[in-house]
Amino acid sequence: MFKNIRTMLNAAMAAMAILAMAVPSAGAQENSSLLDRILASGTLRVGTTGDYPPFSELDQSSGTYSGYEIDVATQLAADLGVALEFVPTTWDTLAAGIQADKYDIAASGITLTLDRLKQVGFSTPYLDSPLLPIVRVEDAAKYTAWRDLDQEGIRIAVMSGTSAEGSAKAAFTRAEIVSITAPALDYQELLAGKVDAAITDTVFIKKALGQYADKIVAVDPAHFIEGQPNAMMTVRDDTAWLNWLNTWVEMKLQTGFFDALFDKWIADK
């Protein structure tokens, strides 16, 4: 942003300032808002993992994505009036991808955390999916609350790079936290008997319980380990872009857009 020319400047300096405003430098263009760059490029680049139904799931045969967050990104691009490009990413590299300008936003059922906010920005949250542990049905009677899992010799699976990993390491000081890297999944390790429990959010647990209701069960589902506000990850310190993005979220919350997505992808699934 250029400062106003003060009357005390001489004519030569005034002329130089006018020229500077008329012909923006390369540096000024580079420092423009992400909003301007998206509109200029005509494409919104969205990083997504494709391994986290019902938020983001990749159909390997067709190469197409589907899920709650895919619908969010699709509507966002439509309202921006630009094309949509999905960029594959992993939980371990979500923030790095934003910082390296590989994509404009990341949307995959990502939790807004204070630690992540040190590196990247987030939209206003639009969903909360708190953390819960799941165990095998035959072990359910051993644990009446999630804190009962915090014992020596207990192995708890979490997905590497997720907010659940950091939360589990903070909440469980005696149990062993086992970080799982995609394409393996935390609850698959539980089903295989490699760990004693898995920790993930209530939405993903709902999906797992729907598939394996006879094999796994949530521990004390009325009491969560902690809340998990979901939002879109993006660049930090870009006021114009964050204002537009947050206003978009607020307007969609008011119109029931996110309620409809909840009913489509999460409720009674």
Backbone as JSON, one array per atom type, in Angstrom:
{
  "sequence": "MFKNIRTMLNAAMAAMAILAMAVPSAGAQENSSLLDRILASGTLRVGTTGDYPPFSELDQSSGTYSGYEIDVATQLAADLGVALEFVPTTWDTLAAGIQADKYDIAASGITLTLDRLKQVGFSTPYLDSPLLPIVRVEDAAKYTAWRDLDQEGIRIAVMSGTSAEGSAKAAFTRAEIVSITAPALDYQELLAGKVDAAITDTVFIKKALGQYADKIVAVDPAHFIEGQPNAMMTVRDDTAWLNWLNTWVEMKLQTGFFDALFDKWIADK",
  "N": [[0.86, -1.18, 0.0], [0.61, 2.21, -0.88], [1.81, 5.23, 0.56], [0.24, 8.4, 1.21], [1.18, 11.27, -0.72], [3.1, 13.73, 0.68], [2.67, 17.25, 1.12], [5.02, 18.6, 1.53], [6.94, 17.36, 0.02], [9.21, 17.59, -2.7], [8.87, 18.46, -6.21], [10.11, 16.56, -7.82], [10.27, 14.21, -6.27], [7.57, 13.8, -5.9], [6.75, 13.21, -8.48], [8.1, 10.81, -8.91], [6.84, 9.19, -7.05], [4.27, 9.1, -8.13], [4.74, 7.72, -10.49], [5.54, 5.28, -9.39], [3.16, 4.4, -8.31], [1.65, 4.09, -10.57], [2.88, 2.08, -12.01], [3.1, -0.83, -10.72], [5.52, -2.56, -8.81], [7.39, -5.67, -9.19], [7.71, -6.77, -6.7], [5.57, -5.69, -5.31], [3.46, -6.94, -6.61], [3.94, -9.57, -5.91], [3.37, -9.44, -3.24], [0.67, -9.18, -3.11], [-2.73, -9.9, -2.13], [-3.76, -13.28, -1.44], [-6.32, -13.71, -2.28], [-6.58, -11.99, -4.52], [-4.73, -13.24, -6.19], [-5.82, -15.78, -6.6], [-8.18, -15.11, -7.97], [-7.05, -13.93, -10.21], [-5.63, -16.05, -11.36], [-7.65, -17.8, -11.87], [-8.18, -20.2, -10.68], [-8.78, -22.26, -7.86], [-6.72, -23.84, -5.67], [-6.74, -26.79, -3.9], [-5.6, -28.54, -1.19], [-5.82, -31.89, -0.2], [-6.27, -34.94, 1.66], [-7.54, -37.35, 1.0], [-7.95, -39.69, 2.41], [-9.7, -39.85, 4.49], [-12.59, -40.48, 5.16], [-15.81, -39.42, 6.41], [-14.94, -37.05, 5.25], [-12.92, -36.55, 3.26], [-12.33, -38.5, 0.56], [-10.61, -40.55, -1.65], [-11.31, -42.01, -4.72], [-9.68, -44.57, -5.97], [-9.84, -45.86, -8.44], [-11.11, -44.11, -10.22], [-9.9, -41.73, -9.69], [-11.14, -39.6, -8.48], [-12.39, -37.32, -5.99], [-14.44, -37.39, -3.03], [-16.79, -36.3, -0.5], [-17.51, -34.56, 2.62], [-15.79, -32.27, 2.98], [-14.95, -32.0, 0.39], [-17.22, -31.17, -0.91], [-17.49, -28.71, 0.39], [-15.21, -27.34, -0.6], [-15.81, -27.35, -3.32], [-18.11, -25.73, -3.47], [-17.04, -23.38, -2.49], [-15.15, -22.67, -4.49], [-16.95, -22.29, -6.59], [-18.38, -20.05, -5.68], [-16.37, -18.2, -5.65], [-16.02, -18.0, -8.29], [-14.22, -19.43, -9.83], [-12.15, -22.08, -11.24], [-11.68, -25.42, -9.92], [-9.07, -27.16, -8.36], [-7.79, -30.12, -7.15], [-5.21, -31.01, -4.95], [-3.13, -33.59, -4.1], [-2.19, -34.43, -0.78], [-0.6, -35.04, 2.43], [-1.19, -35.89, 5.9], [1.04, -35.31, 7.43], [2.27, -33.3, 5.99], [0.61, -31.13, 5.64], [0.65, -28.36, 6.59], [3.14, -27.6, 5.61], [2.71, -27.72, 2.87], [0.98, -25.56, 2.47], [2.69, -23.45, 3.22], [4.66, -23.71, 1.29], [3.36, -22.92, -0.94], [1.94, -24.8, -2.45], [-0.72, -25.28, -2.53], [-3.77, -23.38, -2.13], [-5.67, -23.54, -0.09], [-6.2, -25.99, 2.49], [-8.28, -28.74, 2.87], [-9.73, -31.19, 4.63], [-11.05, -32.28, 6.74], [-9.76, -30.99, 8.83], [-8.35, -30.02, 11.91], [-8.5, -27.02, 13.73], [-5.93, -25.77, 15.59], [-4.1, -24.29, 18.33], [-1.37, -24.62, 18.13], [-0.96, -25.16, 15.39], [-1.77, -22.73, 14.39], [0.41, -21.16, 14.78], [1.93, -21.43, 12.56], [0.35, -21.41, 10.22], [-2.72, -20.1, 8.71], [-6.29, -20.14, 9.48], [-9.68, -20.69, 8.5], [-12.83, -19.45, 9.8], [-14.15, -21.8, 12.1], [-16.41, -24.5, 11.19], [-17.49, -26.86, 11.99], [-17.61, -29.21, 14.65], [-15.85, -31.92, 15.89], [-15.31, -33.85, 18.31], [-12.63, -35.61, 20.1], [-12.42, -39.12, 20.64], [-11.71, -42.33, 22.17], [-11.47, -45.62, 20.71], [-12.01, -49.12, 21.19], [-11.46, -52.7, 21.01], [-14.34, -54.83, 20.96], [-14.29, -56.97, 22.76], [-12.67, -55.96, 24.74], [-13.98, -53.91, 25.93], [-15.16, -53.82, 28.5], [-13.06, -53.31, 30.17], [-12.53, -50.64, 30.31], [-13.95, -47.83, 31.55], [-13.85, -45.13, 31.25], [-12.08, -42.72, 29.25], [-9.66, -42.07, 30.41], [-8.9, -44.36, 31.69], [-7.41, -45.77, 29.93], [-4.88, -44.85, 30.06], [-2.34, -46.31, 30.83], [0.61, -48.15, 31.76], [2.0, -50.2, 29.25], [-0.19, -50.15, 27.57], [-1.07, -49.65, 24.23], [-1.73, -47.09, 21.98], [-3.2, -46.12, 19.01], [-2.78, -43.45, 16.69], [-3.32, -41.2, 13.97], [-0.52, -40.14, 12.19], [0.69, -36.83, 12.2], [-1.75, -35.62, 12.54], [-4.09, -33.55, 14.44], [-5.04, -35.09, 16.47], [-2.93, -36.7, 17.17], [-1.13, -34.98, 18.54], [-2.8, -34.22, 20.64], [-3.3, -36.67, 21.89], [-0.75, -37.37, 22.8], [-0.41, -35.4, 24.69], [-2.47, -35.9, 26.5], [-2.17, -38.53, 27.37], [0.08, -39.92, 29.41], [1.29, -42.2, 30.33], [0.57, -44.42, 28.76], [1.55, -45.88, 25.58], [1.91, -44.01, 22.7], [1.18, -44.67, 19.43], [2.11, -43.73, 16.35], [0.51, -43.66, 13.28], [1.03, -44.02, 9.84], [-0.4, -43.0, 6.78], [-0.86, -45.17, 3.92], [-2.03, -46.79, 5.87], [-4.46, -47.12, 8.52], [-5.59, -45.84, 11.68], [-7.69, -47.26, 13.07], [-7.64, -49.65, 11.71], [-5.28, -50.78, 12.55], [-6.02, -51.32, 15.13], [-8.09, -53.19, 14.73], [-6.54, -55.23, 13.71], [-5.23, -56.08, 15.92], [-2.84, -54.95, 16.69], [-2.6, -52.78, 18.32], [-4.0, -51.47, 21.41], [-6.0, -49.61, 21.5], [-7.54, -46.93, 19.62], [-7.4, -43.51, 18.72], [-9.5, -41.03, 17.58], [-11.57, -38.65, 15.78], [-15.07, -37.95, 16.5], [-16.71, -38.05, 14.24], [-15.29, -39.57, 12.33], [-15.06, -41.88, 13.81], [-17.72, -42.66, 13.87], [-18.06, -43.5, 11.25], [-16.29, -45.69, 11.21], [-17.42, -47.31, 13.21], [-19.82, -47.87, 12.02], [-19.08, -49.62, 10.03], [-17.8, -51.66, 11.41], [-19.29, -52.55, 13.66], [-19.61, -54.83, 15.19], [-17.13, -55.38, 16.09], [-15.6, -53.23, 17.14], [-15.8, -50.57, 19.6], [-16.82, -47.43, 21.02], [-15.25, -45.74, 23.75], [-16.78, -44.62, 26.61], [-18.6, -42.61, 25.29], [-19.96, -40.27, 25.91], [-18.27, -38.5, 27.08], [-15.7, -36.52, 26.07], [-12.25, -36.5, 24.93], [-11.15, -34.09, 24.06], [-12.36, -31.08, 22.42], [-12.72, -30.61, 18.84], [-12.44, -28.34, 16.65], [-13.27, -27.97, 13.31], [-11.88, -26.63, 10.32], [-10.91, -24.71, 7.38], [-7.58, -24.85, 6.36], [-5.15, -22.35, 5.67], [-3.16, -19.64, 4.28], [-1.26, -17.56, 6.53], [-1.69, -14.32, 8.06], [-2.85, -12.82, 5.97], [-4.9, -10.5, 5.48], [-6.98, -9.58, 3.72], [-7.73, -11.89, 2.25], [-8.4, -13.7, 4.33], [-10.49, -12.3, 5.52], [-12.41, -12.4, 3.46], [-12.74, -15.19, 3.19], [-13.6, -15.95, 5.78], [-15.96, -14.49, 5.99], [-17.4, -15.73, 3.99], [-17.72, -18.32, 5.13], [-19.26, -17.64, 7.41], [-21.6, -16.66, 6.18], [-22.5, -18.95, 4.87], [-22.98, -20.58, 7.03], [-25.17, -19.28, 8.11], [-27.09, -19.65, 6.12], [-27.62, -22.34, 6.19], [-26.08, -24.08, 4.76], [-23.92, -25.67, 5.74], [-25.27, -27.23, 7.57], [-26.82, -28.77, 5.86], [-24.81, -30.23, 4.6], [-23.88, -31.69, 6.77], [-26.07, -33.34, 7.27], [-26.05, -34.78, 4.9], [-23.54, -36.11, 4.81], [-22.81, -36.99, 7.37], [-24.79, -37.29, 9.49], [-26.62, -39.95, 10.84], [-25.2, -41.89, 9.4]],
  "CA": [[0.0, 0.0, 0.0], [1.41, 3.41, -0.99], [1.44, 6.31, 1.45], [-0.11, 9.65, 0.53], [2.32, 12.16, -0.95], [2.98, 14.89, 1.56], [2.86, 18.52, 0.4], [6.38, 19.08, 1.72], [7.85, 16.73, -0.93], [9.46, 18.41, -3.88], [8.21, 17.98, -7.42], [10.76, 15.36, -8.34], [9.85, 13.08, -5.45], [6.16, 13.57, -6.18], [6.67, 12.55, -9.79], [8.57, 9.43, -8.72], [5.8, 8.46, -6.32], [3.17, 8.87, -9.06], [5.19, 6.64, -11.37], [5.55, 4.04, -8.63], [1.78, 3.93, -8.18], [1.11, 3.75, -11.88], [3.5, 0.85, -12.47], [3.44, -1.62, -9.54], [6.74, -3.35, -8.92], [7.22, -7.12, -9.06], [7.56, -7.07, -5.28], [4.2, -5.36, -4.9], [2.58, -7.99, -7.13], [4.17, -10.78, -5.11], [2.8, -9.25, -1.91], [-0.77, -9.02, -3.21], [-3.49, -10.89, -1.37], [-4.06, -14.56, -2.07], [-7.61, -13.55, -2.95], [-6.31, -11.44, -5.85], [-4.0, -14.21, -7.0], [-6.78, -16.82, -6.99], [-9.06, -14.55, -8.98], [-6.27, -13.7, -11.41], [-5.27, -17.34, -11.95], [-8.88, -18.49, -12.26], [-8.2, -21.55, -10.09], [-8.58, -22.47, -6.43], [-5.99, -25.09, -5.44], [-7.15, -27.33, -2.6], [-4.88, -29.72, -0.72], [-6.69, -32.82, 0.54], [-5.57, -36.2, 1.87], [-8.23, -38.44, 0.34], [-7.93, -40.92, 3.21], [-10.39, -39.54, 5.74], [-14.04, -40.4, 5.01], [-16.56, -38.89, 5.28], [-14.49, -35.71, 4.9], [-12.2, -36.56, 1.99], [-12.03, -39.89, 0.17], [-10.19, -40.67, -3.05], [-11.63, -43.24, -5.45], [-8.45, -44.87, -6.69], [-10.12, -46.29, -9.81], [-11.49, -42.98, -11.06], [-9.09, -40.57, -9.36], [-12.0, -38.5, -8.04], [-12.59, -37.15, -4.54], [-15.8, -37.13, -2.55], [-16.86, -36.12, 0.94], [-17.98, -33.3, 3.21], [-14.88, -31.16, 2.67], [-14.9, -31.85, -1.07], [-18.38, -30.33, -1.22], [-17.16, -27.36, 0.86], [-14.27, -26.74, -1.55], [-16.51, -27.17, -4.59], [-18.97, -24.55, -3.36], [-16.16, -22.22, -2.32], [-14.64, -22.32, -5.82], [-18.08, -21.78, -7.37], [-18.71, -18.7, -5.23], [-15.26, -17.35, -6.08], [-16.1, -17.9, -9.74], [-12.99, -19.98, -10.4], [-12.08, -23.53, -11.36], [-11.22, -26.11, -8.71], [-8.01, -28.14, -8.58], [-7.4, -30.83, -5.94], [-3.79, -31.35, -4.87], [-2.92, -34.62, -3.07], [-1.26, -34.11, 0.29], [-0.63, -35.98, 3.56], [-1.37, -35.23, 7.19], [2.34, -34.82, 7.91], [2.77, -32.18, 5.18], [-0.47, -30.16, 5.41], [1.12, -26.99, 6.77], [4.27, -27.37, 4.7], [2.16, -27.47, 1.55], [0.51, -24.18, 2.46], [3.84, -22.56, 3.28], [5.4, -23.83, 0.04], [2.47, -22.46, -2.01], [1.5, -25.91, -3.28], [-2.17, -25.12, -2.62], [-4.27, -22.16, -1.48], [-6.28, -23.98, 1.17], [-6.25, -27.44, 2.71], [-9.6, -29.11, 3.4], [-9.72, -32.65, 4.73], [-11.44, -32.58, 8.11], [-8.58, -30.52, 9.57], [-8.66, -29.36, 13.17], [-7.83, -25.77, 14.08], [-5.27, -25.84, 16.89], [-3.24, -23.15, 18.63], [-0.03, -24.93, 17.63], [-0.97, -24.98, 13.93], [-1.93, -21.3, 14.11], [1.73, -20.53, 14.8], [2.54, -21.57, 11.24], [-0.59, -21.16, 9.12], [-3.99, -19.51, 9.1], [-7.48, -20.98, 9.39], [-10.97, -20.03, 8.38], [-13.74, -19.65, 10.92], [-14.6, -23.21, 12.15], [-17.79, -24.76, 10.79], [-17.9, -28.17, 12.49], [-16.83, -29.7, 15.79], [-15.9, -33.39, 15.98], [-14.41, -34.11, 19.43], [-11.86, -36.84, 20.11], [-12.81, -40.26, 21.48], [-10.99, -43.57, 21.89], [-12.22, -46.84, 20.41], [-11.31, -50.35, 21.57], [-12.15, -53.9, 20.54], [-15.53, -55.16, 21.75], [-13.93, -57.87, 23.87], [-11.93, -55.23, 25.78], [-14.78, -52.77, 26.33], [-15.43, -53.81, 29.94], [-11.86, -52.91, 30.9], [-12.36, -49.19, 30.33], [-15.21, -47.11, 31.73], [-13.57, -43.75, 30.85], [-10.89, -42.68, 28.4], [-8.46, -41.99, 31.24], [-8.52, -45.72, 32.09], [-6.45, -46.29, 28.94], [-3.55, -44.3, 30.31], [-1.63, -47.27, 31.67], [1.81, -48.77, 31.19], [1.73, -51.39, 28.46], [-1.28, -49.9, 26.64], [-0.65, -49.01, 22.98], [-2.85, -46.35, 21.4], [-2.89, -45.68, 17.65], [-3.29, -42.18, 16.17], [-2.77, -40.9, 12.66], [0.63, -39.24, 12.23], [0.5, -35.51, 11.62], [-3.07, -35.07, 12.85], [-4.2, -32.91, 15.74], [-5.27, -36.15, 17.45], [-1.62, -37.18, 17.62], [-0.65, -34.08, 19.57], [-3.71, -34.28, 21.79], [-3.09, -37.95, 22.58], [0.54, -37.31, 23.5], [-0.57, -34.53, 25.85], [-3.44, -36.45, 27.45], [-1.76, -39.85, 27.86], [1.48, -39.82, 29.81], [1.84, -43.52, 30.63], [0.36, -45.31, 27.62], [2.41, -45.64, 24.43], [1.21, -43.48, 21.54], [1.73, -45.25, 18.21], [1.73, -42.88, 15.22], [0.25, -44.46, 12.09], [1.19, -43.26, 8.6], [-1.21, -43.45, 5.64], [-2.28, -45.52, 3.78], [-2.58, -47.52, 7.02], [-5.37, -46.31, 9.32], [-5.51, -46.16, 13.11], [-8.62, -48.3, 13.51], [-7.22, -50.91, 11.09], [-4.27, -51.33, 13.46], [-6.79, -51.85, 16.26], [-8.75, -54.42, 14.27], [-5.51, -56.25, 13.49], [-4.67, -56.48, 17.21], [-1.5, -54.4, 16.87], [-2.69, -51.8, 19.39], [-5.11, -51.71, 22.33], [-7.03, -48.6, 21.27], [-7.26, -45.92, 18.62], [-8.04, -42.24, 19.05], [-9.84, -40.23, 16.42], [-12.71, -37.77, 16.07], [-16.37, -38.62, 16.59], [-17.26, -38.28, 12.9], [-14.59, -40.7, 11.74], [-15.44, -43.04, 14.63], [-19.05, -43.06, 13.41], [-17.84, -44.25, 10.02], [-15.66, -46.96, 11.56], [-18.38, -48.13, 13.95], [-20.82, -48.34, 11.07], [-18.52, -50.74, 9.27], [-17.3, -52.74, 12.27], [-20.03, -52.44, 14.92], [-19.47, -56.06, 15.96], [-15.72, -55.57, 16.43], [-15.05, -52.12, 17.91], [-16.78, -49.77, 20.34], [-16.26, -46.21, 21.61], [-15.14, -45.73, 25.21], [-17.46, -43.51, 27.28], [-18.84, -41.63, 24.23], [-20.56, -39.02, 26.41], [-17.21, -37.63, 27.59], [-14.65, -36.43, 25.06], [-10.89, -36.14, 25.34], [-11.18, -32.65, 23.85], [-13.07, -30.66, 21.23], [-11.95, -30.56, 17.6], [-13.09, -27.45, 15.67], [-12.79, -28.17, 11.95], [-11.84, -25.43, 9.5], [-9.99, -24.78, 6.25], [-6.24, -24.32, 6.6], [-4.7, -21.49, 4.58], [-2.0, -18.82, 4.63], [-1.39, -16.71, 7.7], [-1.38, -12.89, 7.92], [-3.39, -12.25, 4.73], [-6.16, -9.96, 5.98], [-8.03, -9.52, 2.7], [-8.19, -13.25, 1.95], [-9.05, -14.28, 5.51], [-11.78, -11.62, 5.68], [-13.34, -12.95, 2.47], [-12.99, -16.59, 3.51], [-14.39, -16.03, 7.01], [-17.29, -13.99, 5.67], [-18.05, -16.82, 3.23], [-18.12, -19.35, 6.1], [-20.35, -17.11, 8.23], [-22.81, -16.6, 5.37], [-22.95, -20.32, 4.61], [-23.54, -21.07, 8.29], [-26.48, -18.67, 8.26], [-28.04, -20.16, 5.13], [-27.85, -23.76, 6.4], [-25.25, -24.88, 3.87], [-23.16, -26.66, 6.5], [-26.26, -28.16, 8.14], [-27.17, -29.71, 4.79], [-23.67, -31.14, 4.41], [-23.87, -32.59, 7.91], [-27.11, -34.33, 7.02], [-25.66, -35.59, 3.74], [-22.33, -36.93, 4.98], [-22.49, -37.42, 8.74], [-25.95, -37.71, 10.3], [-27.22, -41.28, 10.61], [-24.44, -42.66, 8.43]],
  "C": [[0.9, 1.23, 0.0], [0.91, 4.49, -0.03], [1.05, 7.54, 0.63], [1.11, 10.53, 0.4], [2.12, 13.41, -0.11], [3.3, 16.16, 0.77], [4.28, 19.03, 0.51], [7.35, 18.45, 0.73], [8.04, 17.63, -2.13], [8.87, 17.75, -5.11], [8.82, 16.7, -7.93], [10.31, 14.13, -7.57], [8.39, 12.76, -5.7], [5.99, 12.82, -7.48], [7.06, 11.08, -9.68], [7.5, 8.6, -8.02], [4.63, 8.14, -7.23], [3.52, 7.73, -10.0], [5.15, 5.3, -10.66], [4.15, 3.47, -8.48], [1.22, 3.47, -9.51], [1.64, 2.43, -12.39], [3.94, 0.03, -11.26], [4.67, -2.47, -9.8], [6.42, -4.83, -8.8], [7.01, -7.49, -7.61], [6.16, -6.78, -4.8], [3.22, -6.41, -5.37], [2.7, -9.25, -6.3], [3.49, -10.67, -3.76], [1.29, -9.01, -1.95], [-1.47, -10.12, -2.44], [-3.67, -12.18, -2.15], [-5.4, -14.49, -2.8], [-7.42, -13.01, -4.37], [-5.64, -12.47, -6.75], [-4.9, -15.35, -7.46], [-7.67, -16.32, -8.11], [-8.31, -14.34, -10.3], [-5.93, -15.0, -12.13], [-6.49, -18.1, -12.46], [-9.01, -19.88, -11.69], [-7.98, -21.5, -8.59], [-7.93, -23.83, -6.24], [-6.27, -25.57, -4.02], [-6.36, -28.58, -2.27], [-5.82, -30.6, 0.08], [-6.03, -34.19, 0.59], [-6.22, -37.39, 1.17], [-8.32, -39.74, 1.12], [-8.77, -40.8, 4.48], [-11.9, -39.39, 5.53], [-14.71, -40.15, 6.36], [-16.13, -37.5, 4.83], [-13.86, -35.66, 3.51], [-11.79, -37.98, 1.66], [-11.74, -39.94, -1.32], [-10.59, -42.03, -3.6], [-10.44, -43.55, -6.35], [-8.71, -45.24, -8.15], [-10.42, -45.13, -10.75], [-10.63, -41.74, -10.83], [-9.89, -39.37, -8.9], [-12.17, -38.5, -6.53], [-14.06, -36.96, -4.22], [-15.75, -36.94, -1.05], [-17.33, -34.74, 1.34], [-17.1, -32.13, 2.79], [-14.74, -30.94, 1.17], [-16.06, -30.97, -1.53], [-18.15, -28.89, -0.77], [-16.27, -26.65, -0.17], [-14.94, -26.46, -2.9], [-17.39, -25.92, -4.57], [-18.14, -23.28, -3.22], [-15.63, -21.74, -3.67], [-15.75, -21.72, -6.68], [-18.41, -20.35, -6.98], [-17.59, -17.71, -5.53], [-15.31, -17.11, -7.59], [-14.86, -18.41, -10.44], [-13.08, -21.49, -10.52], [-11.5, -24.13, -10.08], [-10.19, -27.17, -9.08], [-7.65, -28.79, -7.24], [-5.94, -31.25, -6.03], [-3.6, -32.4, -3.78], [-1.9, -34.16, -2.04], [-1.38, -35.16, 1.38], [-0.8, -35.2, 4.85], [-0.06, -34.65, 7.7], [2.79, -33.55, 7.19], [1.71, -31.12, 4.9], [0.04, -28.72, 5.47], [2.26, -26.65, 5.83], [3.79, -27.06, 3.29], [1.61, -26.06, 1.4], [1.69, -23.22, 2.39], [4.66, -22.58, 1.99], [4.58, -23.41, -1.18], [2.11, -23.59, -2.98], [-0.02, -25.88, -3.48], [-2.59, -23.91, -1.81], [-4.94, -22.44, -0.14], [-6.07, -25.49, 1.28], [-7.57, -27.73, 3.39], [-9.69, -30.62, 3.42], [-10.24, -33.13, 6.07], [-10.34, -32.18, 9.07], [-9.01, -29.75, 10.81], [-7.84, -28.09, 13.34], [-7.24, -25.93, 15.47], [-4.38, -24.62, 17.08], [-1.83, -23.39, 18.09], [0.05, -24.71, 16.12], [-1.07, -23.5, 13.56], [-0.61, -20.54, 14.21], [2.36, -20.51, 13.42], [1.64, -21.14, 10.09], [-1.85, -20.5, 9.65], [-5.13, -20.5, 8.95], [-8.7, -20.1, 9.15], [-11.71, -20.13, 9.72], [-14.17, -21.13, 10.94], [-16.06, -23.35, 11.78], [-18.29, -26.13, 11.23], [-17.03, -28.53, 13.69], [-16.98, -31.22, 15.86], [-14.88, -33.83, 17.04], [-13.72, -35.48, 19.35], [-12.41, -37.87, 21.09], [-11.88, -41.43, 21.18], [-11.95, -44.69, 21.51], [-11.35, -48.04, 20.78], [-12.06, -51.53, 20.95], [-13.28, -54.26, 21.5], [-15.17, -56.02, 22.95], [-13.18, -57.17, 25.0], [-12.76, -54.1, 26.39], [-14.99, -52.68, 27.84], [-14.23, -53.35, 30.77], [-11.79, -51.4, 31.12], [-13.72, -48.5, 30.44], [-15.07, -45.63, 31.34], [-12.28, -43.74, 30.05], [-9.61, -42.64, 29.21], [-7.99, -43.38, 31.71], [-7.51, -46.33, 31.12], [-5.03, -45.82, 29.2], [-2.79, -45.16, 31.32], [-0.37, -47.75, 30.96], [1.42, -50.02, 30.42], [0.59, -51.24, 27.46], [-0.74, -49.15, 25.42], [-1.86, -48.37, 22.3], [-2.44, -45.79, 20.05], [-3.53, -44.32, 17.36], [-2.65, -41.95, 14.81], [-1.67, -39.85, 12.78], [0.3, -37.92, 11.55], [-0.83, -34.88, 11.9], [-3.06, -34.37, 14.2], [-4.42, -33.95, 16.83], [-3.95, -36.69, 17.99], [-1.08, -36.3, 18.74], [-1.49, -34.13, 20.82], [-3.5, -35.56, 22.59], [-1.8, -37.93, 23.38], [0.46, -36.43, 24.74], [-1.45, -35.15, 26.92], [-3.0, -37.76, 28.08], [-0.26, -39.83, 28.14], [2.12, -41.17, 30.11], [1.68, -44.51, 29.48], [1.31, -44.93, 26.48], [1.57, -45.16, 23.25], [1.92, -43.98, 20.28], [1.22, -44.44, 17.01], [1.65, -43.73, 13.94], [0.32, -43.57, 10.84], [0.33, -43.86, 7.5], [-0.33, -44.14, 4.61], [-2.85, -46.38, 4.91], [-3.47, -46.57, 7.81], [-5.35, -46.78, 10.77], [-6.43, -47.3, 13.52], [-8.32, -49.65, 12.86], [-6.16, -51.59, 11.95], [-4.94, -51.94, 14.68], [-7.45, -53.17, 15.89], [-7.75, -55.57, 14.1], [-4.85, -56.7, 14.79], [-3.29, -55.94, 17.48], [-1.44, -53.35, 17.98], [-3.91, -52.12, 20.25], [-6.28, -50.75, 22.12], [-6.6, -47.71, 20.12], [-8.0, -44.65, 19.01], [-8.27, -41.46, 17.77], [-11.08, -39.41, 16.74], [-14.03, -38.53, 15.96], [-16.99, -38.9, 15.22], [-16.61, -39.49, 12.26], [-14.92, -41.99, 12.51], [-16.8, -43.57, 14.17], [-18.95, -43.91, 12.15], [-17.28, -45.63, 10.33], [-16.64, -47.88, 12.28], [-19.48, -48.66, 13.03], [-20.36, -49.55, 10.29], [-18.2, -51.94, 10.16], [-17.97, -52.71, 13.65], [-19.89, -53.67, 15.79], [-18.04, -56.28, 16.46], [-15.13, -54.46, 17.29], [-16.15, -51.29, 18.54], [-16.08, -48.53, 20.9], [-16.26, -46.32, 23.13], [-15.79, -44.46, 25.75], [-17.76, -42.37, 26.29], [-19.47, -40.32, 24.69], [-19.51, -38.03, 26.91], [-16.01, -37.66, 26.64], [-13.28, -36.15, 25.67], [-10.71, -34.64, 25.19], [-11.95, -32.34, 22.57], [-12.13, -30.57, 20.03], [-12.66, -29.66, 16.59], [-12.47, -27.61, 14.29], [-12.9, -26.88, 11.14], [-10.94, -25.67, 8.3], [-8.66, -24.16, 6.64], [-5.82, -23.47, 5.4], [-3.5, -20.67, 5.05], [-2.31, -17.96, 5.85], [-1.12, -15.25, 7.31], [-1.81, -12.28, 6.58], [-4.8, -11.75, 5.05], [-7.28, -10.0, 4.95], [-8.6, -10.9, 2.41], [-8.93, -13.85, 3.12], [-10.4, -13.62, 5.78], [-12.81, -12.2, 4.72], [-13.73, -14.38, 2.84], [-13.88, -16.73, 4.74], [-15.82, -15.52, 6.8], [-18.08, -15.05, 4.9], [-18.56, -17.91, 4.18], [-19.32, -18.87, 6.91], [-21.67, -17.07, 7.44], [-23.37, -17.99, 5.1], [-23.52, -20.96, 5.88], [-24.97, -20.54, 8.46], [-27.52, -19.25, 7.31], [-28.33, -21.65, 5.28], [-27.04, -24.67, 5.49], [-24.52, -26.0, 4.62], [-24.09, -27.67, 7.19], [-26.64, -29.22, 7.1], [-26.05, -30.71, 4.53], [-23.57, -32.14, 5.56], [-24.89, -33.71, 7.71], [-26.71, -35.28, 5.9], [-24.56, -36.58, 4.07], [-22.16, -37.55, 6.35], [-23.68, -37.98, 9.5], [-26.46, -39.08, 9.86], [-26.5, -42.11, 9.53], [-23.8, -43.88, 9.1]]
}
